[in-house]
Amino acid sequence: METLLILAAVAACAVAGTVVLRLLARGRREPLRLDSEHDAADEALLLAEIGPTASPIDRSGAVLDLEPIRAESREAPRLARPDRTEGDPR
């Protein structure tokens, strides 16, 4: 009875090992994908109806020189405190 149990465990390990090896071999293959780039000859066909898109960047605008901006004090002005009384919990 124990021999049968040991043989079943060995068979289960062999089946699990072959499944793992097949999964590893499948992961090594290159994925089957088509190229996403189009040929230059096809560009006229692709852009014929919609035309080229305009750039959202205005390249005709003036280029400004970058200078450091002087940071002004951002502290709030100090307000005068009202006189405190002795019974005031603040």
C-alpha positions as CSV (number, residue, x, y, z in Angstrom):
1,M,0.0,0.0,0.0
2,E,2.8,2.4,0.9
3,T,4.6,1.5,-2.4
4,L,1.5,2.5,-4.4
5,L,1.3,5.8,-2.5
6,I,5.0,6.5,-3.2
7,L,4.5,5.7,-7.0
8,A,1.5,8.0,-7.1
9,A,3.5,10.8,-5.6
10,V,6.4,10.3,-8.0
11,A,3.9,10.3,-10.9
12,A,2.3,13.5,-9.7
13,C,5.7,15.2,-9.4
14,A,6.6,14.1,-12.9
15,V,3.3,15.5,-14.3
16,A,3.8,18.8,-12.5
17,G,7.4,19.0,-13.7
18,T,6.4,18.5,-17.3
19,V,3.6,21.2,-17.0
20,V,6.1,23.6,-15.6
21,L,8.7,22.9,-18.3
22,R,6.1,23.4,-21.0
23,L,5.0,26.7,-19.5
24,L,8.6,27.9,-19.3
25,A,9.2,26.9,-22.9
26,R,6.1,28.8,-24.1
27,G,7.3,31.9,-22.3
28,R,10.6,31.9,-24.2
29,R,9.0,32.3,-27.7
30,E,8.6,35.7,-29.2
31,P,5.1,37.1,-29.0
32,L,3.2,36.9,-32.3
33,R,2.6,40.6,-33.0
34,L,2.5,42.6,-36.2
35,D,4.8,45.5,-36.7
36,S,3.3,48.8,-35.6
37,E,5.3,51.0,-38.0
38,H,4.0,51.7,-41.5
39,D,6.0,52.2,-44.6
40,A,6.7,55.6,-46.1
41,A,4.8,54.5,-49.2
42,D,1.6,54.0,-47.1
43,E,1.8,57.4,-45.4
44,A,0.0,59.2,-48.3
45,L,-2.8,56.7,-48.0
46,L,-3.1,57.0,-44.2
47,L,-3.0,60.9,-44.2
48,A,-5.1,61.5,-47.4
49,E,-8.5,62.0,-45.7
50,I,-7.5,63.6,-42.4
51,G,-4.3,65.5,-43.4
52,P,-1.4,66.1,-41.2
53,T,-2.2,67.3,-37.7
54,A,-1.2,70.8,-36.5
55,S,1.2,71.0,-33.7
56,P,-0.3,72.5,-30.5
57,I,3.0,74.3,-29.9
58,D,3.2,77.8,-31.4
59,R,6.7,77.9,-32.9
60,S,6.3,81.4,-34.3
61,G,6.1,83.0,-30.9
62,A,8.9,85.0,-29.4
63,V,11.4,83.1,-27.3
64,L,11.8,84.7,-23.8
65,D,15.1,84.7,-21.9
66,L,14.9,83.0,-18.6
67,E,15.8,85.2,-15.7
68,P,15.4,84.3,-12.0
69,I,12.3,85.7,-10.5
70,R,12.8,87.5,-7.3
71,A,10.6,86.1,-4.6
72,E,8.8,88.6,-2.5
73,S,8.1,88.0,1.1
74,R,5.0,85.9,1.4
75,E,4.6,86.4,5.2
76,A,1.3,87.8,6.3
77,P,1.6,91.2,8.1
78,R,1.5,91.0,11.8
79,L,-1.7,92.2,13.3
80,A,-1.9,93.9,16.6
81,R,-3.2,91.6,19.3
82,P,-6.1,92.7,21.5
83,D,-5.2,93.0,25.1
84,R,-5.7,89.7,27.0
85,T,-7.7,89.6,30.2
86,E,-6.7,87.4,33.0
87,G,-9.7,85.1,32.6
88,D,-9.2,84.5,28.9
89,P,-8.3,80.9,28.2
90,R,-6.3,81.6,25.1
